[in-house]
Amino acid sequence: MLATARNQWTFLLLLAVLLLVVVLVGMNEAGVQQAQEMCRNAGGVPEVSRGYFVIQPEFQCKGINY
């Protein structure tokens, strides 16, 4: 009985960690989308390079003359 309860808690913990990662990646993607929209509104051309990881994209807004 103890092993089953431990497995259930482990499963719930892993599920919670997975949910947290998905939420954080979604928030990051929403921030990139907002930055792209702001760049377009300023008359620029957004460029996003994700590389190997989705977590930290490289963002540039080109074509803006200040």
N, CA, C and O atoms as CSV, one atom per row, in Angstrom:
chain,resi,resn,atom,element,x,y,z
A,1,MET,N,N,0.823,-1.199,0.000
A,1,MET,CA,C,0.000,0.000,0.000
A,1,MET,C,C,0.861,1.254,0.000
A,1,MET,O,O,0.518,2.248,-0.641
A,2,LEU,N,N,1.982,1.209,0.722
A,2,LEU,CA,C,2.854,2.375,0.808
A,2,LEU,C,C,3.484,2.695,-0.541
A,2,LEU,O,O,3.618,3.864,-0.902
A,3,ALA,N,N,3.870,1.671,-1.282
A,3,ALA,CA,C,4.484,1.889,-2.592
A,3,ALA,C,C,3.490,2.525,-3.554
A,3,ALA,O,O,3.870,3.373,-4.362
A,4,THR,N,N,2.240,2.132,-3.481
A,4,THR,CA,C,1.222,2.704,-4.354
A,4,THR,C,C,1.002,4.173,-4.030
A,4,THR,O,O,0.889,4.995,-4.939
A,5,ALA,N,N,0.940,4.513,-2.761
A,5,ALA,CA,C,0.766,5.910,-2.364
A,5,ALA,C,C,1.971,6.740,-2.797
A,5,ALA,O,O,1.810,7.875,-3.245
A,6,ARG,N,N,3.159,6.194,-2.671
A,6,ARG,CA,C,4.370,6.905,-3.079
A,6,ARG,C,C,4.365,7.135,-4.592
A,6,ARG,O,O,4.760,8.201,-5.063
A,7,ASN,N,N,3.919,6.135,-5.345
A,7,ASN,CA,C,3.837,6.275,-6.797
A,7,ASN,C,C,2.826,7.342,-7.189
A,7,ASN,O,O,3.042,8.093,-8.140
A,8,GLN,N,N,1.727,7.406,-6.456
A,8,GLN,CA,C,0.718,8.421,-6.752
A,8,GLN,C,C,1.266,9.817,-6.489
A,8,GLN,O,O,1.049,10.726,-7.290
A,9,TRP,N,N,1.976,10.000,-5.373
A,9,TRP,CA,C,2.545,11.311,-5.066
A,9,TRP,C,C,3.626,11.693,-6.076
A,9,TRP,O,O,3.737,12.855,-6.467
A,10,THR,N,N,4.411,10.719,-6.490
A,10,THR,CA,C,5.441,10.979,-7.496
A,10,THR,C,C,4.803,11.388,-8.814
A,10,THR,O,O,5.261,12.327,-9.467
A,11,PHE,N,N,3.761,10.695,-9.201
A,11,PHE,CA,C,3.049,11.034,-10.430
A,11,PHE,C,C,2.462,12.436,-10.352
A,11,PHE,O,O,2.577,13.208,-11.303
A,12,LEU,N,N,1.837,12.771,-9.231
A,12,LEU,CA,C,1.257,14.105,-9.078
A,12,LEU,C,C,2.328,15.190,-9.092
A,12,LEU,O,O,2.115,16.264,-9.655
A,13,LEU,N,N,3.464,14.921,-8.485
A,13,LEU,CA,C,4.562,15.883,-8.480
A,13,LEU,C,C,5.104,16.097,-9.890
A,13,LEU,O,O,5.340,17.234,-10.296
A,14,LEU,N,N,5.299,15.024,-10.629
A,14,LEU,CA,C,5.777,15.144,-12.003
A,14,LEU,C,C,4.764,15.862,-12.885
A,14,LEU,O,O,5.142,16.646,-13.756
A,15,LEU,N,N,3.497,15.602,-12.666
A,15,LEU,CA,C,2.447,16.283,-13.417
A,15,LEU,C,C,2.439,17.780,-13.107
A,15,LEU,O,O,2.260,18.598,-14.010
A,16,ALA,N,N,2.630,18.140,-11.847
A,16,ALA,CA,C,2.678,19.552,-11.456
A,16,ALA,C,C,3.884,20.257,-12.068
A,16,ALA,O,O,3.774,21.400,-12.510
A,17,VAL,N,N,5.027,19.589,-12.098
A,17,VAL,CA,C,6.228,20.179,-12.702
A,17,VAL,C,C,6.024,20.366,-14.200
A,17,VAL,O,O,6.405,21.398,-14.751
A,18,LEU,N,N,5.436,19.391,-14.856
A,18,LEU,CA,C,5.155,19.508,-16.284
A,18,LEU,C,C,4.204,20.664,-16.563
A,18,LEU,O,O,4.409,21.423,-17.511
A,19,LEU,N,N,3.180,20.800,-15.756
A,19,LEU,CA,C,2.238,21.903,-15.909
A,19,LEU,C,C,2.935,23.244,-15.721
A,19,LEU,O,O,2.675,24.186,-16.469
A,20,LEU,N,N,3.808,23.338,-14.743
A,20,LEU,CA,C,4.554,24.568,-14.501
A,20,LEU,C,C,5.433,24.926,-15.700
A,20,LEU,O,O,5.484,26.087,-16.104
A,21,VAL,N,N,6.112,23.953,-16.260
A,21,VAL,CA,C,6.968,24.202,-17.427
A,21,VAL,C,C,6.133,24.667,-18.614
A,21,VAL,O,O,6.524,25.602,-19.313
A,22,VAL,N,N,5.003,24.035,-18.850
A,22,VAL,CA,C,4.139,24.421,-19.964
A,22,VAL,C,C,3.620,25.841,-19.775
A,22,VAL,O,O,3.578,26.612,-20.734
A,23,VAL,N,N,3.230,26.196,-18.569
A,23,VAL,CA,C,2.736,27.550,-18.296
A,23,VAL,C,C,3.844,28.577,-18.511
A,23,VAL,O,O,3.598,29.624,-19.109
A,24,LEU,N,N,5.052,28.300,-18.037
A,24,LEU,CA,C,6.154,29.250,-18.194
A,24,LEU,C,C,6.558,29.421,-19.656
A,24,LEU,O,O,6.842,30.539,-20.085
A,25,VAL,N,N,6.587,28.356,-20.416
A,25,VAL,CA,C,6.902,28.464,-21.848
A,25,VAL,C,C,5.798,29.234,-22.561
A,25,VAL,O,O,6.085,30.031,-23.454
A,26,GLY,N,N,4.551,29.013,-22.186
A,26,GLY,CA,C,3.438,29.762,-22.775
A,26,GLY,C,C,3.514,31.241,-22.467
A,26,GLY,O,O,3.238,32.068,-23.336
A,27,MET,N,N,3.885,31.589,-21.244
A,27,MET,CA,C,4.034,33.003,-20.886
A,27,MET,C,C,5.173,33.635,-21.671
A,27,MET,O,O,5.064,34.781,-22.105
A,28,ASN,N,N,6.265,32.902,-21.857
A,28,ASN,CA,C,7.391,33.403,-22.625
A,28,ASN,C,C,6.976,33.644,-24.076
A,28,ASN,O,O,7.335,34.662,-24.668
A,29,GLU,N,N,6.226,32.715,-24.640
A,29,GLU,CA,C,5.772,32.862,-26.023
A,29,GLU,C,C,4.830,34.054,-26.157
A,29,GLU,O,O,4.869,34.758,-27.166
A,30,ALA,N,N,3.995,34.285,-25.166
A,30,ALA,CA,C,3.102,35.443,-25.191
A,30,ALA,C,C,3.906,36.738,-25.163
A,30,ALA,O,O,3.538,37.708,-25.825
A,31,GLY,N,N,4.992,36.764,-24.407
A,31,GLY,CA,C,5.856,37.943,-24.366
A,31,GLY,C,C,6.521,38.206,-25.701
A,31,GLY,O,O,6.647,39.359,-26.113
A,32,VAL,N,N,6.949,37.153,-26.383
A,32,VAL,CA,C,7.561,37.307,-27.707
A,32,VAL,C,C,6.523,37.829,-28.697
A,32,VAL,O,O,6.827,38.700,-29.512
A,33,GLN,N,N,5.309,37.306,-28.633
A,33,GLN,CA,C,4.245,37.777,-29.523
A,33,GLN,C,C,3.945,39.256,-29.285
A,33,GLN,O,O,3.731,40.009,-30.235
A,34,GLN,N,N,3.928,39.667,-28.023
A,34,GLN,CA,C,3.675,41.069,-27.694
A,34,GLN,C,C,4.808,41.953,-28.210
A,34,GLN,O,O,4.550,43.038,-28.730
A,35,ALA,N,N,6.049,41.509,-28.075
A,35,ALA,CA,C,7.187,42.279,-28.573
A,35,ALA,C,C,7.138,42.399,-30.093
A,35,ALA,O,O,7.475,43.450,-30.640
A,36,GLN,N,N,6.727,41.348,-30.775
A,36,GLN,CA,C,6.600,41.411,-32.229
A,36,GLN,C,C,5.536,42.418,-32.639
A,36,GLN,O,O,5.732,43.182,-33.585
A,37,GLU,N,N,4.427,42.422,-31.943
A,37,GLU,CA,C,3.351,43.365,-32.251
A,37,GLU,C,C,3.799,44.804,-32.013
A,37,GLU,O,O,3.505,45.689,-32.817
A,38,MET,N,N,4.505,45.035,-30.919
A,38,MET,CA,C,5.000,46.384,-30.634
A,38,MET,C,C,6.007,46.825,-31.690
A,38,MET,O,O,6.025,47.994,-32.073
A,39,CYS,N,N,6.838,45.914,-32.161
A,39,CYS,CA,C,7.809,46.224,-33.204
A,39,CYS,C,C,7.087,46.606,-34.494
A,39,CYS,O,O,7.455,47.585,-35.143
A,40,ARG,N,N,6.070,45.845,-34.864
A,40,ARG,CA,C,5.308,46.160,-36.081
A,40,ARG,C,C,4.598,47.503,-35.949
A,40,ARG,O,O,4.546,48.273,-36.908
A,41,ASN,N,N,4.051,47.790,-34.772
A,41,ASN,CA,C,3.371,49.069,-34.554
A,41,ASN,C,C,4.331,50.243,-34.650
A,41,ASN,O,O,3.920,51.351,-34.994
A,42,ALA,N,N,5.608,50.014,-34.350
A,42,ALA,CA,C,6.617,51.072,-34.436
A,42,ALA,C,C,7.192,51.186,-35.846
A,42,ALA,O,O,8.049,52.033,-36.097
A,43,GLY,N,N,6.732,50.350,-36.757
A,43,GLY,CA,C,7.202,50.411,-38.135
A,43,GLY,C,C,8.405,49.538,-38.421
A,43,GLY,O,O,9.041,49.688,-39.465
A,44,GLY,N,N,8.725,48.650,-37.536
A,44,GLY,CA,C,9.882,47.777,-37.715
A,44,GLY,C,C,9.490,46.399,-38.217
A,44,GLY,O,O,8.315,46.084,-38.405
A,45,VAL,N,N,10.508,45.603,-38.424
A,45,VAL,CA,C,10.316,44.220,-38.854
A,45,VAL,C,C,10.894,43.311,-37.767
A,45,VAL,O,O,12.106,43.299,-37.553
A,46,PRO,N,N,10.040,42.553,-37.082
A,46,PRO,CA,C,10.547,41.687,-36.008
A,46,PRO,C,C,11.242,40.450,-36.567
A,46,PRO,O,O,10.795,39.854,-37.547
A,47,GLU,N,N,12.342,40.080,-35.923
A,47,GLU,CA,C,13.053,38.854,-36.273
A,47,GLU,C,C,13.287,38.064,-34.989
A,47,GLU,O,O,13.901,38.561,-34.044
A,48,VAL,N,N,12.794,36.841,-34.968
A,48,VAL,CA,C,12.949,35.978,-33.799
A,48,VAL,C,C,13.744,34.748,-34.218
A,48,VAL,O,O,13.378,34.044,-35.159
A,49,SER,N,N,14.833,34.502,-33.505
A,49,SER,CA,C,15.643,33.311,-33.735
A,49,SER,C,C,15.571,32.455,-32.476
A,49,SER,O,O,16.023,32.873,-31.410
A,50,ARG,N,N,15.012,31.273,-32.597
A,50,ARG,CA,C,14.812,30.415,-31.429
A,50,ARG,C,C,15.993,29.497,-31.164
A,50,ARG,O,O,16.147,29.019,-30.039
A,51,GLY,N,N,16.818,29.238,-32.139
A,51,GLY,CA,C,17.959,28.361,-31.920
A,51,GLY,C,C,17.499,26.963,-31.534
A,51,GLY,O,O,16.538,26.436,-32.095
A,52,TYR,N,N,18.189,26.374,-30.576
A,52,TYR,CA,C,17.857,25.017,-30.144
A,52,TYR,C,C,16.800,24.992,-29.051
A,52,TYR,O,O,16.093,23.997,-28.890
A,53,PHE,N,N,16.690,26.074,-28.307
A,53,PHE,CA,C,15.785,26.090,-27.162
A,53,PHE,C,C,14.662,27.092,-27.385
A,53,PHE,O,O,14.894,28.195,-27.880
A,54,VAL,N,N,13.471,26.715,-27.027
A,54,VAL,CA,C,12.316,27.608,-27.126
A,54,VAL,C,C,12.329,28.607,-25.980
A,54,VAL,O,O,11.709,29.667,-26.068
A,55,ILE,N,N,13.027,28.275,-24.914
A,55,ILE,CA,C,12.926,29.041,-23.675
A,55,ILE,C,C,13.518,30.439,-23.798
A,55,ILE,O,O,12.979,31.377,-23.211
A,56,GLN,N,N,14.604,30.608,-24.537
A,56,GLN,CA,C,15.235,31.921,-24.619
A,56,GLN,C,C,15.481,32.305,-26.075
A,56,GLN,O,O,16.579,32.096,-26.592
A,57,PRO,N,N,14.466,32.866,-26.745
A,57,PRO,CA,C,14.660,33.263,-28.136
A,57,PRO,C,C,15.453,34.565,-28.233
A,57,PRO,O,O,15.479,35.365,-27.297
A,58,GLU,N,N,16.095,34.758,-29.376
A,58,GLU,CA,C,16.799,36.013,-29.640
A,58,GLU,C,C,15.864,36.874,-30.477
A,58,GLU,O,O,15.399,36.450,-31.535
A,59,PHE,N,N,15.592,38.082,-30.002
A,59,PHE,CA,C,14.626,38.962,-30.660
A,59,PHE,C,C,15.313,40.240,-31.112
A,59,PHE,O,O,16.077,40.844,-30.359
A,60,GLN,N,N,15.034,40.650,-32.353
A,60,GLN,CA,C,15.528,41.920,-32.875
A,60,GLN,C,C,14.402,42.609,-33.615
A,60,GLN,O,O,13.581,41.966,-34.268
A,61,CYS,N,N,14.375,43.923,-33.504
A,61,CYS,CA,C,13.409,44.733,-34.235
A,61,CYS,C,C,14.207,45.606,-35.196
A,61,CYS,O,O,14.875,46.550,-34.774
A,62,LYS,N,N,14.138,45.291,-36.482
A,62,LYS,CA,C,14.945,45.994,-37.481
A,62,LYS,C,C,14.081,46.959,-38.279
A,62,LYS,O,O,12.871,46.778,-38.419
A,63,GLY,N,N,14.729,47.974,-38.789
A,63,GLY,CA,C,14.055,48.909,-39.677
A,63,GLY,C,C,13.423,50.096,-38.987
A,63,GLY,O,O,12.629,50.806,-39.603
A,64,ILE,N,N,13.749,50.335,-37.727
A,64,ILE,CA,C,13.206,51.495,-37.019
A,64,ILE,C,C,14.248,52.601,-37.038
A,64,ILE,O,O,15.402,52.391,-36.664
A,65,ASN,N,N,13.831,53.775,-37.476
A,65,ASN,CA,C,14.722,54.940,-37.473
A,65,ASN,C,C,14.297,55.873,-36.354
A,65,ASN,O,O,13.200,56.431,-36.377
A,66,TYR,N,N,15.176,56.036,-35.373
A,66,TYR,CA,C,14.847,56.896,-34.233
A,66,TYR,C,C,15.321,58.294,-34.492
A,66,TYR,O,O,15.140,59.173,-33.649
